[in-house]
Amino acid sequence: METIADFNALMNKLQSMTNRKRVAVVCPNDSHTEYVIERGLNEGLVNFLLIKGGACSPELRNICAQFSDHVEVIDTPTPDDAARIAVQAVREGKADVLMKGTINTDNLLKAVLNKECGLLQEGHILTHITMAQIPSYHKLLLFSDAAVIPNPTLEQFRAIVKYGAHICHHIGIARPNIALIHCTEKTSEKFPHTLSYQQLKEDAANGMFGDVEIGGPMDVKTACDAESGRLKGIQSPVVGNADMLVFPNIEAGNVFYKTISLFADAEMAGILCGTTAPVMVASRADSNQSKYNSLALACIAGNDK
């Protein structure tokens, strides 16, 4: 498989898929969500199950009428009812992807994480993976976790690496380079996550994550700039060529997310991992394009179902 190097190639990959995915959208009552729905239908990429949970705009009603063969609409009294029905549709195989509209994220996650009828697989860990296209970097860059896990434990770090490698494989990266991010290259008990990093490298050497290359601790510049690594004398295939950055905590991941989107004009895509199907919970501040990128990523990341 040819490596997907940017979001245009990601869209081309989605267009080439013969199994048209069905996306369950919870409360599609805002302009950004309408953009994703209309564009996805116009480009013939996906089908939609829209669970309203409230009034929808005349524009959305027109879209549904125009593409009636590819859209099903379900009315529900409340957003919580919409979330429950959407999760049930995914559980029953009636939808392949779950997408957040105007519903509050906490309300949606309550349905997703329901122990009896939710989407989190037993023994799995919920985390968030972001994919970024940064103009100054030579390929797509994944990073985690900017949205869910405050301070990952070793088991949570293991899940993050596993899910990130899974996505890398789906975009054609046979041996992903995964960088474990810290402010220096030192392992220290003062920073417990660096001890987890050491164990992750041992796990990788023992084949826990399949065919991956893990390096670190290292800073972001070293992970993404070969000259920085050369000057520091760091020898690792990951240096200057990272496919994924694993951040030590949610503060670091979220600051990186917001910084590259504002100052580096990065395009984004993001999904929740660990669930039986990809879940899109885009930020209210994300652009239309980023939300559409997330749709493509979700459909491709779940392509082994």
N, C-alpha and C positions, 0 to 999 in steps of 0.2 A: 504493500500500500504506500502510495506517495504521501510524504509528510505534508500536513496542512500547516502552512506558514502564516496565514493571516485570515481575517474574517471573510474576505471574499471567497477564499478557497473553502472555508467552512460552509458558506452558503451553497457553493457548487456541490459540495459533498452531500448536503441535504437534498438538493435538487436531483441528484443521481440515485437517491434511495428509491427502491420500488415499493416498499411498504410505507404508505403515507400514514404518518402518526396522527393520533387523535389527542388533542389537548383539552383538558377540563379546566375551565377558567372560572374562578370564584369571584363573583361580584365584578363583572366587566363594565363598570360604570364610570370610567374616567377616560380622558382623551388619549393617554399613553397606551392604555390597554386596547382601546379601539384601534389605535395605529397598528399594533402588533397583529390584531385579528384581521383587519382589512388587508394589510400587506401580505400576511401569510396566505390568505385566500386568493388575492390577486395573482400571487406568484405560484399558486397551485402546490404549495408545499405541505400543508397540514389541513386536517379537519378539526372542528371545534365543537365542544360541548360547553355551552354557556349556562352557568347556574347563577341566576341574577341576584337574588337576595335583596331586591330593591328595584326602583325604576331605572330604565335605560334610556339613552338619548334617542332622538329621531334618527340621527346618523347611524347608530348601531342597528336600529330596526331596519333601516334601508339596506345595510350590509347583509343582514340575515336574510332578507327577502331576495336579494340579488344572488346569494350563494346558498339557497335553501337546501341543495343536495349535499352540502358539505358542512352545514351548521345545524345543531340541535339546541333548542333553548328550553330550559326548565325554570319555571317560576317558583320561588320559595319565599316564605314570609320574612325571614331574617337572614343576615349574613352568616350566623352560626349554622342555620339550617343548610345554607348553600355550601359551607365548608364540609359539613357532614356528608351531604349527598355527593359532592365531588370526590371525597376520599373513598366513599363506597364504590363509585364508578371505577376508580383506579384499582381497588381491591378485586373487583369483579371482572377486570380485564376489558372494561368498556372505554377506558382512556389509558394512554401511555405516559402522559406527562400531566402534572398538576401545576397550575399557574395562579399566582396571587393577583387579584385586581385591587379594588379599593378596600377590601376587608383588612382589618388590623392584623398585623403579622402574628401577634400573640393568639388571636382567635383562630387563625388558620392552623397554627402549630398545635393548638389544643386538640384539634381534630386529627392532625397528622400523627401526634404522639399518643393518642388514645390507646391504652394497653390492650383493649379488647378488639377494637375495630379500626385501628390506625394503620400507618404505613411503615413505621420503623420496624425493621426486621429484628427478630430475637437475637441477642448477642451482638448486634451492630451498634454503631455510634453515629449520632447525627453530627454532621459538620458542614461547613460551607467552603466550596472551592470557587475561586474567581479565576477567570482567564482574561488576560489583558493584551491588547495590541498597542505597544508603545512605539511611537515613530522613531525613536533613537535606538531601539533594540532590534536585532535581526530576525526575531521569530516571536511567536506567541509565548507568553509567560504565564504560568499558573502560580497562584499563591493561596495560602490558607493560614489561619482562619480569621476572617474579618468580621464575622457576624454571629457566631454561635457559641463557641467554647472559650470561656474567659482565660483559663490557664490550663492548657492541656496536660493531662497525665501521660505516663508512658503509653498506656493502652490507647489513649486518644491520639497521641502522636502516631502510633502504629496504624491506626485507622486512616488518619490523614494521608500518610504516605501511600497506603494501599489504594485509596480512592484516587489520589492524584496520579499514581502510576496507571490506574485503569483508564482515566481520561486521556493520558498521554498516548497510551496504546491505541485508543480509538481515533486519534488524529495522526496516526502513522509514525509515532516515535517508538522505535523498537526497544531502545535502552534509554529511558529517561534519566537526565541528570538532575538530581534533587539536592538543593542546597539547604542546609540547616542554619538558620540565620541567628546571629548574635552580634554584639558590638565589637568583639575581638575574636581571635582564633583560639582562645584558651578555654579549657574545661575546668570548672571550679565549683566547689560545693556552695559557694556564695550564690551561684546561679543554677538552681537544681535542674532547670531544663537542659543545661549542657550535659548533665549526667545521663539524661534520657537520650540526648543526641548520640552519646557514645554507645549506648545500648542499641539504638537504631542502626548504627553502622555495623555493629556485630550481627544484628538480625539480618541485615542485607547480605552480609558475607555468608551467612548460613542459609540463604535462599528464601527467607520469609516473604519477600516482596516480589519474587520473580526476577526478571532481568532488569535491574536498575543499577544506577551508580549514585551513591550517596556521599556527599562531602560536607565538612563543617566540623565545628562551628566556623562560620565566616560571615563577613558583613555583606550587605546587598551589593556594594560596588565590586567587591572581589568576585561575587557569584556571577556578575553580569559584565565584567570588564576584565579582559585577559591581562592588560597591562598592569592593572592594580595587583593582580595575583603574582605577576612576574616580579614586580618591585618588592613584594613581601616574601618572595621565595616559596610560595605555596604551590605544591605539586598535586594537582587533582584534575581529572577530566571535567569536573564540574566547573572549575574556575573559568569565568568569562563565557560560559556556555550553558547556564542553568536553564532547565525547562520548567522547574518549579522551585518556589521559595517556600519553606516552612517557617513561619514566624513563631516566636516563643509564646506570644499571648495575643489576645484580641485587640489590645491597644495598638501594638505594633502593626498588626495586619490591617486594622481599620485606618490608621494614619497613612499607611502606604497606599491603600485604596484611594482615599480622598486626595492625597497629594499628587499621585500620578494622573488622576482624572482632571484635576484643576490646573496643574502646572505643566504637565507633559502631554496634554490633549490625548490621553489614552482612551481607547475604546474598550469597553468591558463586556463580560458575560459572566453570569454566576448562577450556580445551582446548589441546592442542598443534596448531600450524599449520605448514604446509609439507609435510605428508604427503599421500598420495593420498586419505586419509579422516581425519576428525577422530579424535584420540586423547585419551581422558580419563585423566589421571594424578593424581587428587585426592590431597591431603595426608591423612595418617593423622588429623590433627587437625580436618579439615573435618567439618562437621555432616552428618547424613543429608540435610537439605534442600539444602545446598550441592551434595552429590553428585548429587542428583536434578535440581537446576538445571543442572548440567553435562551431564547426559544430554539435557535439552531443548535446550540450546545446541548440543551436538554434532550432534544430528539436524537442527536448522534451519540451522546453518552449512554443513552438507554437502548442503543441499537442491538444489544445482544439478548434482548428479551425474547 
